[in-house]
């Protein structure tokens, strides 16, 4: 049971962190945000994509100093991409391990039950047959109680992560495309 409690704590710490990082939803599309922050440079950026757009626009303004904008945008956006993937492996592993730890508790409970049967101690201080079966069922239930909501939360966060990654990629493409069309004119 203690490893399962540790698994619960790690899972919900990772899920909480990822939710906090990706909590701000964008209210407009990437092109609209790009236009908005180009016109309103003084407005605060709350979401990761908005902060990336503001940083990208600052890099674009330094166009004379910046030779390869795409490379600079990749380097500048790396921290954002790393931040949204932080703890994703931890949550995935915790979701995978929780049912296995529940199964381990089930096996331990069944061993206790069979030991009680072999020594004919139907009622003992450790619980005997009923205690072993109770432990088996409780740990199975706890493993599934951790895994099912964890799978759902992880799925939602992974979908949000993919959307942010696509938005960041679109920001890079739009800023680089605007730079190349500006240079051609």
BALUMLUM-34550 format. One record per residue: residue number from 1; residue in one letter; chain; x, y, z of N, C-alpha, C, O in turn. Coordinates in nm, 4 decimals. Example, Ala and Ser with C-alpha at 12.3 -4.5 7.8 and 13.67 -1.06 7.14 Angstrom:
BEGIN
 pator nuti lumro     n.c1     n.c2     n.c3    ca.c1    ca.c2    ca.c3     c.c1     c.c2     c.c3     o.c1     o.c2     o.c3
     1    A     A   1.3190  -0.5690   0.7800   1.2300  -0.4500   0.7800   1.3200  -0.3300   0.7800   1.4236  -0.3319   0.8465
     2    S     A   1.2850  -0.2250   0.7080   1.3670  -0.1060   0.7140   1.2900   0.0030   0.7870   1.3409   0.1138   0.8039
% end
This chain:
BEGIN
 pator nuti lumro     n.c1     n.c2     n.c3    ca.c1    ca.c2    ca.c3     c.c1     c.c2     c.c3     o.c1     o.c2     o.c3
     1    X     A   0.0805  -0.1208   0.0000   0.0000   0.0000   0.0000   0.0852   0.1278   0.0000   0.0485   0.2225  -0.0696
     2    X     A   0.1965   0.1360   0.0737   0.2775   0.2590   0.0678   0.3282   0.2920  -0.0736   0.3289   0.4096  -0.1102
     3    X     A   0.3706   0.1933  -0.1548   0.4103   0.2309  -0.2913   0.2939   0.2881  -0.3730   0.3136   0.3746  -0.4583
     4    X     A   0.1743   0.2395  -0.3464   0.0571   0.2911  -0.4168   0.0269   0.4344  -0.3741  -0.0122   0.5162  -0.4573
     5    X     A   0.0442   0.4655  -0.2484   0.0250   0.6031  -0.1998   0.1298   0.6957  -0.2625   0.0980   0.8077  -0.3026
     6    X     A   0.2535   0.6492  -0.2706   0.3586   0.7276  -0.3364   0.3241   0.7501  -0.4832   0.3443   0.8592  -0.5364
     7    X     A   0.2727   0.6480  -0.5473   0.2311   0.6589  -0.6873   0.1205   0.7630  -0.7026   0.1221   0.8418  -0.7972
     8    X     A   0.0255   0.7637  -0.6111  -0.0837   0.8618  -0.6137  -0.0277   1.0033  -0.6020  -0.0657   1.0926  -0.6777
     9    X     A   0.0619   1.0223  -0.5074   0.1191   1.1556  -0.4858   0.1966   1.2034  -0.6079   0.1825   1.3184  -0.6493
    10    X     A   0.2783   1.1158  -0.6655   0.3558   1.1535  -0.7836   0.2655   1.1837  -0.9031   0.2873   1.2807  -0.9756
    11    X     A   0.1652   1.1005  -0.9223   0.0730   1.1204  -1.0341   0.0038   1.2552  -1.0250   0.0032   1.3313  -1.1217
    12    X     A  -0.0546   1.2857  -0.9092  -0.1320   1.4088  -0.8995  -0.0440   1.5322  -0.8885  -0.0884   1.6425  -0.9205
    13    X     A   0.0798   1.5159  -0.8439   0.1732   1.6281  -0.8495   0.2039   1.6608  -0.9954   0.2006   1.7772  -1.0352
    14    X     A   0.2337   1.5583  -1.0749   0.2638   1.5788  -1.2169   0.1447   1.6349  -1.2930   0.1596   1.7263  -1.3740
    15    X     A   0.0262   1.5801  -1.2669  -0.0947   1.6287  -1.3341  -0.1222   1.7733  -1.2934  -0.1553   1.8563  -1.3781
    16    X     A  -0.1089   1.8035  -1.1661  -0.1321   1.9402  -1.1187  -0.0361   2.0396  -1.1797  -0.0761   2.1489  -1.2198
    17    X     A   0.0912   2.0019  -1.1870   0.1904   2.0917  -1.2465   0.1577   2.1166  -1.3933   0.1567   2.2312  -1.4384
    18    X     A   0.1311   2.0099  -1.4676   0.1026   2.0240  -1.6109  -0.0250   2.1056  -1.6334  -0.0315   2.1873  -1.7253
    19    X     A  -0.1254   2.0836  -1.5500  -0.2489   2.1615  -1.5634  -0.2209   2.3094  -1.5375  -0.2714   2.3958  -1.6092
    20    X     A  -0.1416   2.3382  -1.4363  -0.1106   2.4768  -1.4014  -0.0349   2.5464  -1.5144  -0.0616   2.6627  -1.5450
    21    X     A   0.0589   2.4757  -1.5760   0.1384   2.5338  -1.6839   0.0522   2.5612  -1.8072   0.0702   2.6624  -1.8749
    22    X     A  -0.0402   2.4718  -1.8354  -0.1199   2.4840  -1.9581  -0.2626   2.5298  -1.9311  -0.3517   2.5051  -2.0124
    23    X     A  -0.2858   2.5967  -1.8173  -0.4223   2.6302  -1.7756  -0.4882   2.7379  -1.8594  -0.6089   2.7312  -1.8826
    24    X     A  -0.4140   2.8360  -1.9053  -0.4733   2.9481  -1.9776  -0.5091   2.9065  -2.1192  -0.4234   2.8663  -2.1979
    25    X     A  -0.6354   2.9169  -2.1490  -0.6818   2.8838  -2.2836  -0.6685   3.0068  -2.3725  -0.6836   3.1206  -2.3281
    26    X     A  -0.6402   2.9801  -2.4972  -0.6325   3.0921  -2.5907  -0.7730   3.1303  -2.6327  -0.8585   3.0445  -2.6547
    27    X     A  -0.7951   3.2573  -2.6432  -0.9281   3.3077  -2.6757  -0.9433   3.3369  -2.8245  -1.0540   3.3612  -2.8725
    28    X     A  -0.8315   3.3345  -2.8975  -0.8360   3.3608  -3.0415  -0.7325   3.2744  -3.1110  -0.6468   3.2142  -3.0463
    29    X     A  -0.7408   3.2688  -3.2417  -0.6479   3.1889  -3.3199  -0.5077   3.2487  -3.3196  -0.4862   3.3617  -3.2759
    30    X     A  -0.4139   3.1705  -3.3692  -0.2737   3.2130  -3.3683  -0.2534   3.3368  -3.4557  -0.1829   3.4296  -3.4159
    31    X     A  -0.3134   3.3389  -3.5722  -0.2980   3.4558  -3.6609  -0.3555   3.5825  -3.5956  -0.2971   3.6904  -3.6048
    32    X     A  -0.4705   3.5670  -3.5299  -0.5311   3.6822  -3.4620  -0.4455   3.7278  -3.3442  -0.4298   3.8477  -3.3208
    33    X     A  -0.3910   3.6328  -3.2710  -0.3031   3.6683  -3.1580  -0.1784   3.7384  -3.2078  -0.1317   3.8346  -3.1467
    34    X     A  -0.1247   3.6906  -3.3182  -0.0055   3.7516  -3.3759  -0.0342   3.8965  -3.4161   0.0449   3.9867  -3.3886
    35    X     A  -0.1454   3.9167  -3.4798  -0.1861   4.0515  -3.5196  -0.2112   4.1388  -3.3959  -0.1692   4.2544  -3.3913
    36    X     A  -0.2799   4.0823  -3.2961  -0.3131   4.1569  -3.1744  -0.1870   4.2033  -3.1012  -0.1755   4.3205  -3.0652
    37    X     A  -0.0923   4.1111  -3.0791   0.0281   4.1480  -3.0051   0.1235   4.2327  -3.0896   0.2089   4.3024  -3.0348
    38    X     A   0.1101   4.2275  -3.2198   0.1883   4.3164  -3.3055   0.1393   4.4601  -3.2887   0.2185   4.5544  -3.2885
    39    X     A   0.0066   4.4753  -3.2746  -0.0520   4.6087  -3.2576  -0.0483   4.6560  -3.1123  -0.0362   4.7758  -3.0865
    40    X     A  -0.0586   4.5621  -3.0168  -0.0639   4.5969  -2.8739   0.0525   4.5301  -2.8011   0.0336   4.4337  -2.7269
    41    X     A   0.1689   4.5807  -2.8224   0.2897   4.5215  -2.7640   0.2928   4.5349  -2.6119   0.3598   4.4572  -2.5440
    42    X     A   0.2205   4.6333  -2.5586   0.2234   4.6590  -2.4150   0.1296   4.5680  -2.3359   0.1383   4.5646  -2.2132
    43    X     A   0.0408   4.4944  -2.4017  -0.0551   4.4067  -2.3322   0.0168   4.2840  -2.2762   0.1059   4.2289  -2.3409
    44    X     A  -0.0223   4.2414  -2.1557   0.0424   4.1240  -2.0962  -0.0014   3.9947  -2.1666  -0.1147   3.9822  -2.2130
    45    X     A   0.0902   3.9013  -2.1727   0.0627   3.7704  -2.2335   0.0460   3.6693  -2.1217   0.1341   3.6541  -2.0371
    46    X     A  -0.0673   3.6001  -2.1214  -0.0942   3.5059  -2.0131  -0.0629   3.3624  -2.0507  -0.0105   3.2872  -1.9686
    47    X     A  -0.0938   3.3236  -2.1721  -0.0726   3.1839  -2.2109   0.0681   3.1649  -2.2657   0.1387   3.2608  -2.2966
    48    X     A   0.1061   3.0394  -2.2767   0.2381   3.0067  -2.3304   0.2503   3.0539  -2.4744   0.3530   3.1092  -2.5139
    49    X     A   0.1459   3.0321  -2.5524   0.1490   3.0724  -2.6929   0.1601   3.2242  -2.7043   0.2339   3.2744  -2.7891
    50    X     A   0.0889   3.2968  -2.6212   0.0961   3.4434  -2.6252   0.2355   3.4924  -2.5863   0.2885   3.5845  -2.6484
    51    X     A   0.2947   3.4313  -2.4842   0.4318   3.4698  -2.4458   0.5295   3.4389  -2.5592   0.6210   3.5168  -2.5859
    52    X     A   0.5100   3.3261  -2.6250   0.5971   3.2905  -2.7369   0.5804   3.3887  -2.8521   0.6783   3.4263  -2.9165
    53    X     A   0.4572   3.4301  -2.8780   0.4328   3.5276  -2.9853   0.5030   3.6588  -2.9541   0.5679   3.7169  -3.0411
    54    X     A   0.4905   3.7057  -2.8311   0.5567   3.8318  -2.7946   0.7080   3.8199  -2.8091   0.7737   3.9120  -2.8577
    55    X     A   0.7630   3.7063  -2.7669   0.9072   3.6865  -2.7797   0.9475   3.6765  -2.9271   1.0512   3.7296  -2.9667
    56    X     A   0.8666   3.6093  -3.0073   0.8942   3.5983  -3.1504   0.8887   3.7324  -3.2207   0.9702   3.7609  -3.3085
    57    X     A   0.7934   3.8138  -3.1822   0.7835   3.9477  -3.2412   0.9041   4.0333  -3.2043   0.9530   4.1113  -3.2861
    58    X     A   0.9518   4.0186  -3.0809   1.0732   4.0927  -3.0412   1.1932   4.0482  -3.1248   1.2740   4.1309  -3.1671
    59    X     A   1.2046   3.9179  -3.1482   1.3141   3.8677  -3.2316   1.3006   3.9170  -3.3754   1.3996   3.9511  -3.4402
    60    X     A   1.1782   3.9203  -3.4236   1.1551   3.9657  -3.5607   1.1907   4.1127  -3.5777   1.2401   4.1528  -3.6830
    61    X     A   1.1656   4.1946  -3.4730   1.1998   4.3362  -3.4797   1.3506   4.3578  -3.4884   1.3974   4.4588  -3.5411
    62    X     A   1.4254   4.2614  -3.4359   1.5714   4.2685  -3.4416   1.6217   4.2038  -3.5701   1.7308   4.1469  -3.5724
    63    X     A   1.5445   4.2121  -3.6747   1.5718   4.1411  -3.7991   1.7105   4.1713  -3.8552   1.7746   4.0828  -3.9119
    64    X     A   1.7566   4.2925  -3.8403   1.8897   4.3261  -3.8905   1.9981   4.2522  -3.8152   2.1000   4.2150  -3.8734
    65    X     A   1.9775   4.2304  -3.6860   2.0760   4.1619  -3.6028   2.0623   4.0106  -3.6118   2.1600   3.9384  -3.5917
    66    X     A   1.9431   3.9622  -3.6414   1.9158   3.8185  -3.6452   1.9228   3.7712  -3.7898   1.8433   3.8136  -3.8737
    67    X     A   2.0185   3.6830  -3.8183   2.0371   3.6343  -3.9553   1.9378   3.5236  -3.9892   1.8685   3.5329  -4.0905
    68    X     A   1.9293   3.4200  -3.9077   1.8418   3.3061  -3.9343   1.7318   3.3056  -3.8281   1.7490   3.2514  -3.7190
    69    X     A   1.6190   3.3668  -3.8624   1.5113   3.3831  -3.7655   1.4580   3.2493  -3.7171   1.4305   3.2340  -3.5981
    70    X     A   1.4429   3.1527  -3.8057   1.3861   3.0224  -3.7676   1.4717   2.9555  -3.6591   1.4186   2.9004  -3.5626
    71    X     A   1.6013   2.9607  -3.6752   1.6911   2.8998  -3.5762   1.6785   2.9703  -3.4421   1.6800   2.9055  -3.3374
    72    X     A   1.6663   3.1015  -3.4444   1.6513   3.1767  -3.3201   1.5156   3.1495  -3.2546   1.5059   3.1413  -3.1321
    73    X     A   1.4105   3.1354  -3.3370   1.2789   3.1035  -3.2831   1.2780   2.9637  -3.2216   1.2192   2.9422  -3.1156
    74    X     A   1.3436   2.8690  -3.2887   1.3527   2.7331  -3.2332   1.4210   2.7355  -3.0968   1.3756   2.6701  -3.0029
    75    X     A   1.5288   2.8105  -3.0864   1.6013   2.8200  -2.9591   1.5177   2.8928  -2.8537   1.5170   2.8539  -2.7369
    76    X     A   1.4482   2.9973  -2.8945   1.3685   3.0750  -2.7991   1.2474   2.9964  -2.7504   1.2094   3.0077  -2.6339
    77    X     A   1.1864   2.9172  -2.8378   1.0658   2.8425  -2.8023   1.0973   2.7102  -2.7347   1.0064   2.6428  -2.6863
    78    X     A   1.2225   2.6723  -2.7305   1.2603   2.5445  -2.6696   1.2159   2.5368  -2.5229   1.1681   2.4329  -2.4775
    79    X     A   1.2319   2.6461  -2.4503   1.1914   2.6472  -2.3087   1.0410   2.6270  -2.2933   0.9971   2.5592  -2.2004
    80    X     A   0.9623   2.6846  -2.3824   0.8173   2.6654  -2.3763   0.7813   2.5194  -2.4056   0.6980   2.4597  -2.3374
    81    X     A   0.8449   2.4640  -2.5069   0.8179   2.3248  -2.5443   0.8602   2.2295  -2.4332   0.7924   2.1301  -2.4070
    82    X     A   0.9702   2.2593  -2.3690   1.0170   2.1750  -2.2590   0.9260   2.1874  -2.1370   0.9018   2.0897  -2.0661
    83    X     A   0.8762   2.3081  -2.1136   0.7901   2.3309  -1.9972   0.6578   2.2548  -2.0079   0.6087   2.2024  -1.9079
    84    X     A   0.6001   2.2482  -2.1274   0.4710   2.1792  -2.1406   0.4866   2.0269  -2.1403   0.3891   1.9552  -2.1179
    85    X     A   0.6077   1.9770  -2.1649   0.6281   1.8315  -2.1612   0.6811   1.7841  -2.0260   0.6948   1.6641  -2.0025
    86    X     A   0.7106   1.8787  -1.9382   0.7645   1.8425  -1.8072   0.6623   1.7588  -1.7302   0.5440   1.7930  -1.7268
    87    X     A   0.7061   1.6528  -1.6702   0.6262   1.5583  -1.5911   0.5287   1.4742  -1.6737   0.4488   1.4006  -1.6157
    88    X     A   0.5325   1.4825  -1.8062   0.4430   1.3980  -1.8855   0.4842   1.2518  -1.8748   0.3982   1.1638  -1.8714
    89    X     A   0.6125   1.2247  -1.8696   0.6580   1.0860  -1.8529   0.6233   1.0343  -1.7140   0.5849   0.9184  -1.6983
    90    X     A   0.6365   1.1190  -1.6146   0.6031   1.0792  -1.4779   0.4562   1.0395  -1.4666   0.4239   0.9368  -1.4069
    91    X     A   0.3680   1.1200  -1.5233   0.2256   1.0876  -1.5152   0.1924   0.9613  -1.5931   0.1101   0.8810  -1.5493
    92    X     A   0.2560   0.9436  -1.7080   0.2320   0.8230  -1.7884   0.2780   0.6985  -1.7136   0.2080   0.5972  -1.7126
    93    X     A   0.3944   0.7053  -1.6513   0.4473   0.5905  -1.5754   0.3608   0.5632  -1.4528   0.3326   0.4473  -1.4222
    94    X     A   0.3189   0.6666  -1.3829   0.2353   0.6469  -1.2636   0.1019   0.5818  -1.2997   0.0518   0.4965  -1.2265
    95    X     A   0.0452   0.6226  -1.4128  -0.0803   0.5624  -1.4581  -0.0600   0.4153  -1.4940  -0.1481   0.3326  -1.4702
    96    X     A   0.0540   0.3835  -1.5502   0.0823   0.2443  -1.5868   0.1147   0.1578  -1.4658   0.0806   0.0396  -1.4630
    97    X     A   0.1796   0.2153  -1.3671   0.2237   0.1375  -1.2506   0.1118   0.1165  -1.1488   0.1108   0.0141  -1.0804
    98    X     A   0.0187   0.2090  -1.1367  -0.0855   0.2003  -1.0336  -0.1641   0.0692  -1.0377  -0.1803   0.0070  -0.9327
    99    X     A  -0.2136   0.0240  -1.1528  -0.2854  -0.1047  -1.1523  -0.1938  -0.2224  -1.1184  -0.2377  -0.3206  -1.0586
   100    X     A  -0.0677  -0.2120  -1.1566   0.0266  -0.3196  -1.1238   0.0530  -0.3265  -0.9740   0.0650  -0.4351  -0.9172
   101    X     A   0.0619  -0.2100  -0.9105   0.0777  -0.2098  -0.7655  -0.0476  -0.2631  -0.6967  -0.0387  -0.3313  -0.5947
   102    X     A  -0.1639  -0.2319  -0.7527  -0.2883  -0.2885  -0.7009  -0.2899  -0.4404  -0.7151  -0.3349  -0.5115  -0.6254
   103    X     A  -0.2408  -0.4889  -0.8277  -0.2315  -0.6330  -0.8498  -0.1330  -0.6970  -0.7520  -0.1566  -0.8072  -0.7024
   104    X     A  -0.0232  -0.6277  -0.7250   0.0733  -0.6794  -0.6271   0.0085  -0.6912  -0.4894   0.0302  -0.7895  -0.4186
   105    X     A  -0.0713  -0.5910  -0.4515  -0.1449  -0.5984  -0.3252  -0.2458  -0.7125  -0.3249  -0.2678  -0.7763  -0.2219
   106    X     A  -0.3066  -0.7379  -0.4396  -0.4004  -0.8493  -0.4521  -0.3298  -0.9820  -0.4277  -0.3796  -1.0677  -0.3548
   107    X     A  -0.2148  -0.9976  -0.4888  -0.1376  -1.1212  -0.4705  -0.0953  -1.1362  -0.3246  -0.1028  -1.2456  -0.2687
   108    X     A  -0.0510  -1.0273  -0.2629  -0.0121  -1.0321  -0.1218  -0.1308  -1.0722  -0.0342  -0.1165  -1.1544   0.0563
   109    X     A  -0.2467  -1.0148  -0.0609  -0.3669  -1.0496   0.0154  -0.4069  -1.1949  -0.0048  -0.4485  -1.2614   0.0900
   110    X     A  -0.3948  -1.2440  -0.1257  -0.4291  -1.3837  -0.1519  -0.3298  -1.4782  -0.0861  -0.3683  -1.5857  -0.0400
   111    X     A  -0.2032  -1.4403  -0.0812  -0.1032  -1.5224  -0.0108  -0.1392  -1.5298   0.1370  -0.1334  -1.6370   0.1972
   112    X     A  -0.1763  -1.4167   0.1953  -0.2171  -1.4154   0.3358  -0.3398  -1.5052   0.3576  -0.3483  -1.5768   0.4574
   113    X     A  -0.4337  -1.5003   0.2639  -0.5534  -1.5844   0.2740  -0.5165  -1.7319   0.2703  -0.5643  -1.8110   0.3517
   114    X     A  -0.4320  -1.7680   0.1761  -0.3935  -1.9095   0.1653  -0.3091  -1.9550   0.2838  -0.3179  -2.0709   0.3245
   115    X     A  -0.2281  -1.8665   0.3395  -0.1519  -1.9022   0.4599  -0.2476  -1.9259   0.5769  -0.2270  -2.0173   0.6567
   116    X     A  -0.3514  -1.8440   0.5866  -0.4509  -1.8640   0.6925  -0.5225  -1.9967   0.6745  -0.5517  -2.0660   0.7720
   117    X     A  -0.5507  -2.0320   0.5503  -0.6166  -2.1596   0.5237  -0.5250  -2.2776   0.5558  -0.5690  -2.3808   0.6065
   118    X     A  -0.3962  -2.2594   0.5249  -0.3041  -2.3713   0.5475  -0.2795  -2.3958   0.6964  -0.2571  -2.5098   0.7370
   119    X     A  -0.2833  -2.2920   0.7768  -0.2614  -2.3092   0.9211  -0.3938  -2.3217   0.9955  -0.3968  -2.3359   1.1178
   120    X     A  -0.5029  -2.3163   0.9200  -0.6370  -2.3295   0.9763  -0.6688  -2.2196   1.0785  -0.7430  -2.2428   1.1739
   121    X     A  -0.6132  -2.1019   1.0584  -0.6464  -1.9881   1.1451  -0.7479  -1.9015   1.0721  -0.7127  -1.8059   1.0030
   122    X     A  -0.8717  -1.9365   1.0888  -0.9777  -1.8629   1.0228  -0.9885  -1.7220   1.0808  -1.0132  -1.6254   1.0086
   123    X     A  -0.9697  -1.7120   1.2118  -0.9726  -1.5812   1.2781  -0.8401  -1.5645   1.3523  -0.8077  -1.6421   1.4422
   124    X     A  -0.7651  -1.4632   1.3136  -0.6392  -1.4353   1.3817  -0.6240  -1.2849   1.3972  -0.7091  -1.2078   1.3528
   125    X     A  -0.5135  -1.2435   1.4614  -0.4924  -1.1005   1.4815  -0.4660  -1.0276   1.3501  -0.4997  -0.9100   1.3364
   126    X     A  -0.4058  -1.0971   1.2533  -0.3772  -1.0323   1.1251  -0.4992  -1.0299   1.0344  -0.4939  -0.9706   0.9267
   127    X     A  -0.6080  -1.0925   1.0748  -0.7302  -1.0855   0.9958  -0.7714  -1.2190   0.9381  -0.8877  -1.2375   0.9021
   128    X     A  -0.6792  -1.3117   0.9286  -0.7111  -1.4434   0.8752  -0.7575  -1.4369   0.7323  -0.7057  -1.3589   0.6525
   129    X     A  -0.8551  -1.5188   0.6999  -0.9047  -1.5270   0.5626  -0.9707  -1.3954   0.5208  -0.9433  -1.3429   0.4129
   130    X     A  -1.0558  -1.3439   0.6050  -1.1266  -1.2195   0.5716  -1.0295  -1.1032   0.5536  -1.0480  -1.0199   0.4649
   131    X     A  -0.9259  -1.0974   0.6377  -0.8267  -0.9896   0.6264  -0.7497  -0.9977   0.4959  -0.7229  -0.8957   0.4324
   132    X     A  -0.7141  -1.1191   0.4559  -0.6407  -1.1369   0.3298  -0.7254  -1.0992   0.2098  -0.6776  -1.0327   0.1180
   133    X     A  -0.8505  -1.1413   0.2103  -0.9390  -1.1077   0.0988  -0.9671  -0.9575   0.0963  -0.9722  -0.8970  -0.0108
   134    X     A  -0.9853  -0.8972   0.2140  -1.0089  -0.7526   0.2210  -0.8895  -0.6749   0.1658  -0.9064  -0.5779   0.0919
   135    X     A  -0.7681  -0.7186   0.2026  -0.6473  -0.6522   0.1514  -0.6388  -0.6672   0.0007  -0.6043  -0.5721  -0.0694
   136    X     A  -0.6698  -0.7856  -0.0495  -0.6632  -0.8105  -0.1933  -0.7598  -0.7194  -0.2687  -0.7229  -0.6587  -0.3692
   137    X     A  -0.8817  -0.7102  -0.2205  -0.9813  -0.6288  -0.2895  -0.9535  -0.4798  -0.2757  -0.9734  -0.4038  -0.3705
   138    X     A  -0.9079  -0.4380  -0.1590  -0.8820  -0.2957  -0.1356  -0.7684  -0.2443  -0.2237  -0.7799  -0.1375  -0.2837
   139    X     A  -0.6592  -0.3197  -0.2317  -0.5465  -0.2719  -0.3141  -0.5818  -0.2728  -0.4619  -0.5367  -0.1860  -0.5366
   140    X     A  -0.6612  -0.3690  -0.5050  -0.7057  -0.3694  -0.6444  -0.7899  -0.2455  -0.6724  -0.7720  -0.1775  -0.7734
   141    X     A  -0.8819  -0.2181  -0.5808  -0.9679  -0.1010  -0.5960  -0.8844   0.0271  -0.5978  -0.9096   0.1148  -0.6804
   142    X     A  -0.7873   0.0399  -0.5103  -0.7037   0.1602  -0.5049  -0.6221   0.1758  -0.6331  -0.6088   0.2867  -0.6848
   143    X     A  -0.5680   0.0664  -0.6842  -0.4910   0.0738  -0.8088  -0.5761   0.1245  -0.9241  -0.5313   0.2073  -1.0034
   144    X     A  -0.6979   0.0751  -0.9330  -0.7872   0.1203  -1.0394  -0.8394   0.2613  -1.0144  -0.8599   0.3376  -1.1088
   145    X     A  -0.8607   0.2960  -0.8884  -0.9064   0.4307  -0.8541  -0.8016   0.5351  -0.8905  -0.8355   0.6484  -0.9248
   146    X     A  -0.6761   0.4976  -0.8830  -0.5686   0.5891  -0.9225  -0.5559   0.5925  -1.0744  -0.5420   0.6997  -1.1332
   147    X     A  -0.5604   0.4763  -1.1379  -0.5310   0.4667  -1.2809  -0.6381   0.5305  -1.3691  -0.6052   0.6027  -1.4632
   148    X     A  -0.7643   0.5051  -1.3406  -0.8703   0.5518  -1.4312  -0.8755   0.7047  -1.4393  -0.8711   0.7579  -1.5502
   149    X     A  -0.8846   0.7780  -1.3279  -0.8822   0.9247  -1.3407  -0.7478   0.9757  -1.3948  -0.7423   1.0764  -1.4655
   150    X     A  -0.6408   0.9048  -1.3606  -0.5096   0.9446  -1.4117  -0.5008   0.9334  -1.5625  -0.4420   1.0196  -1.6278
   151    X     A  -0.5589   0.8280  -1.6188  -0.5608   0.8111  -1.7644  -0.6404   0.9241  -1.8291  -0.5982   0.9808  -1.9299
   152    X     A  -0.7548   0.9563  -1.7713  -0.8384   1.0631  -1.8268  -0.7675   1.1986  -1.8195  -0.7641   1.2728  -1.9177
   153    X     A  -0.7116   1.2299  -1.7035  -0.6420   1.3585  -1.6874  -0.5206   1.3662  -1.7791  -0.4953   1.4699  -1.8405
   154    X     A  -0.4458   1.2576  -1.7885  -0.3277   1.2543  -1.8740  -0.3669   1.2703  -2.0202  -0.2973   1.3377  -2.0961
   155    X     A  -0.4764   1.2096  -2.0597  -0.5235   1.2208  -2.1980  -0.5624   1.3648  -2.2317  -0.5270   1.4160  -2.3379
   156    X     A  -0.6345   1.4289  -2.1418  -0.6744   1.5688  -2.1634  -0.5513   1.6584  -2.1729  -0.5433   1.7446  -2.2604
   157    X     A  -0.4566   1.6381  -2.0834  -0.3362   1.7219  -2.0829  -0.2493   1.6955  -2.2056  -0.1896   1.7888  -2.2594
   158    X     A  -0.2411   1.5717  -2.2504  -0.1633   1.5420  -2.3711  -0.2261   1.6067  -2.4940  -0.1551   1.6550  -2.5822
   159    X     A  -0.3586   1.6077  -2.4997  -0.4273   1.6744  -2.6109  -0.3992   1.8246  -2.6087  -0.3750   1.8853  -2.7131
   160    X     A  -0.4025   1.8836  -2.4907  -0.3737   2.0267  -2.4778  -0.2274   2.0552  -2.5143  -0.1972   2.1561  -2.5779
   161    X     A  -0.1378   1.9656  -2.4736   0.0045   1.9799  -2.5064   0.0248   1.9766  -2.6581   0.0990   2.0587  -2.7122
   162    X     A  -0.0394   1.8839  -2.7260  -0.0269   1.8762  -2.8719  -0.0786   2.0023  -2.9392  -0.0202   2.0491  -3.0369
   163    X     A  -0.1876   2.0576  -2.8876  -0.2423   2.1807  -2.9451  -0.1446   2.2970  -2.9275  -0.1252   2.3769  -3.0191
   164    X     A  -0.0840   2.3059  -2.8108   0.0133   2.4137  -2.7863   0.1352   2.3956  -2.8762   0.1866   2.4929  -2.9313
   165    X     A   0.1817   2.2714  -2.8913   0.2960   2.2458  -2.9799   0.2640   2.2852  -3.1240   0.3487   2.3423  -3.1927
   166    X     A   0.1423   2.2552  -3.1703   0.1013   2.2955  -3.3054   0.0949   2.4472  -3.3170   0.1367   2.5038  -3.4181
   167    X     A   0.0435   2.5122  -3.2152   0.0357   2.6583  -3.2168   0.1749   2.7206  -3.2213   0.1981   2.8161  -3.2954
   168    X     A   0.2676   2.6664  -3.1420   0.4047   2.7197  -3.1430   0.4697   2.7007  -3.2793   0.5404   2.7888  -3.3281
   169    X     A   0.4457   2.5868  -3.3393   0.4990   2.5619  -3.4731   0.4379   2.6580  -3.5750   0.5078   2.7069  -3.6637
   170    X     A   0.3098   2.6846  -3.5628   0.2431   2.7784  -3.6524   0.2969   2.9201  -3.6340   0.3127   2.9942  -3.7310
   171    X     A   0.3248   2.9569  -3.5100   0.3822   3.0899  -3.4841   0.5176   3.1019  -3.5543   0.5455   3.2030  -3.6186
   172    X     A   0.6007   2.9999  -3.5422   0.7314   3.0017  -3.6096   0.7145   3.0161  -3.7602   0.7816   3.0973  -3.8240
   173    X     A   0.6240   2.9361  -3.8163   0.6025   2.9408  -3.9611   0.5530   3.0781  -4.0052   0.6009   3.1324  -4.1047
   174    X     A   0.4575   3.1342  -3.9317   0.4029   3.2649  -3.9695   0.5073   3.3754  -3.9587   0.5174   3.4603  -4.0473
   175    X     A   0.5839   3.3747  -3.8521   0.6863   3.4785  -3.8363   0.7946   3.4660  -3.9432   0.8407   3.5667  -3.9970
   176    X     A   0.8348   3.3444  -3.9738   0.9374   3.3253  -4.0774   0.8825   3.3566  -4.2154   0.9543   3.4116  -4.2990
   177    X     A   0.7573   3.3229  -4.2409   0.6964   3.3518  -4.3702   0.6808   3.5023  -4.3901   0.7046   3.5535  -4.4994
   178    X     A   0.6409   3.5728  -4.2847   0.6278   3.7179  -4.2939   0.7627   3.7823  -4.3189   0.7723   3.8820  -4.3904
   179    X     A   0.8678   3.7251  -4.2597   1.0026   3.7783  -4.2792   1.0470   3.7575  -4.4220   1.1051   3.8480  -4.4820
   180    X     A   1.0213   3.6402  -4.4785   1.0664   3.6137  -4.6153   0.9878   3.6954  -4.7161   1.0457   3.7411  -4.8147
   181    X     A   0.8579   3.7158  -4.6954   0.7809   3.7990  -4.7884   0.8191   3.9447  -4.7753   0.8169   4.0184  -4.8739
   182    X     A   0.8545   3.9878  -4.6543   0.8986   4.1262  -4.6342   1.0322   4.1485  -4.7036   1.0529   4.2537  -4.7641
   183    X     A   1.1236   4.0511  -4.6961   1.2542   4.0636  -4.7591   1.2428   4.0619  -4.9115   1.3238   4.1254  -4.9790
   184    X     A   1.1439   3.9907  -4.9675   1.1276   3.9826  -5.1126   1.0774   4.1131  -5.1690   1.1095   4.1479  -5.2826
   185    X     A   0.9980   4.1871  -5.0907   0.9413   4.3132  -5.1413   1.0457   4.4180  -5.1367   1.0201   4.5323  -5.1746
% end
